[in-house]
Structures are given as structure tokens and as C-alpha cells.
Amino acid sequence: MECDKRSCKPIEIPTDDEVKALNALREIKDRVRSLKNILIEKENNSDAREGIEKAEKELLQLKTEWKEWEKKRESAARERMIALGHIRLDN
């Protein structure tokens, strides 16, 4: 019997790919919180327009990164469900 990557070892839950994605999402969330606090502080300062624009630009970038990592997390979760036999692939 051939051994594929899903059946040779016990499946870790969450999988390594899920952990990687979840950690990236946590880092993004922490950075977003920090940027939002910076924006709140700078809103009261009329000289801080440049800093506000920079923070807003970074927030947009983080939103894009979040969407990418969320797709990766969903893909890793689907792979785990397939490996556990909860989702069957129809050929």
C-alpha cells in the first residue's frame, strides 16, 4: 500500500499551516490595534496629517494581508478536514 502525506502520520490539530496563518492574523490584528491608537492620538493634532496618512495607508495594506492570510487559513482548514475524512473529494 502506498503511503501519502495524509495517512503516514497523525494529523495535528490545528495543522502547521493553520498555526502559521493564525499567528500571522494575530500579528496583523495587533498592528491594526496599534495603528488605530496612533490615529486616535493624532486626530487631535492638526500637524499630524502626514502621520495619519501613513497610518491609514498601512491599515489598507494590512487589510489586504489579512484577506490573503484568511484564505490560507481556510485552505489549511479544508485540507485538514479532507485528511480527517470529514470532506470527501469526488473524482
Contacts in CASP RR format, 6 or more apart in sequence:
PFRMAT RR
TARGET T0000
AUTHOR 0000-0000-0000
METHOD contacts of the structure
MODEL  1
MECDKRSCKPIEIPTDDEVKALNALREIKDRVRSLKNILIEKENNSDARE
GIEKAEKELLQLKTEWKEWEKKRESAARERMIALGHIRLDN
6 82 0 8 1.000
6 83 0 8 1.000
11 80 0 8 1.000
11 83 0 8 1.000
11 84 0 8 1.000
13 80 0 8 1.000
14 22 0 8 1.000
14 76 0 8 1.000
14 77 0 8 1.000
14 80 0 8 1.000
15 76 0 8 1.000
15 79 0 8 1.000
15 80 0 8 1.000
17 72 0 8 1.000
17 75 0 8 1.000
17 76 0 8 1.000
17 79 0 8 1.000
18 73 0 8 1.000
18 76 0 8 1.000
18 77 0 8 1.000
18 80 0 8 1.000
20 72 0 8 1.000
20 76 0 8 1.000
21 69 0 8 1.000
21 70 0 8 1.000
21 72 0 8 1.000
21 73 0 8 1.000
21 76 0 8 1.000
22 73 0 8 1.000
24 65 0 8 1.000
24 69 0 8 1.000
25 66 0 8 1.000
25 69 0 8 1.000
25 70 0 8 1.000
25 73 0 8 1.000
28 62 0 8 1.000
28 65 0 8 1.000
28 66 0 8 1.000
28 69 0 8 1.000
31 58 0 8 1.000
31 62 0 8 1.000
32 59 0 8 1.000
32 62 0 8 1.000
35 55 0 8 1.000
35 58 0 8 1.000
35 59 0 8 1.000
35 62 0 8 1.000
36 59 0 8 1.000
38 51 0 8 1.000
38 55 0 8 1.000
39 52 0 8 1.000
39 55 0 8 1.000
39 56 0 8 1.000
42 48 0 8 1.000
42 51 0 8 1.000
42 52 0 8 1.000
42 55 0 8 1.000
43 52 0 8 1.000
78 87 0 8 1.000
81 87 0 8 1.000
82 88 0 8 1.000
82 89 0 8 1.000
END
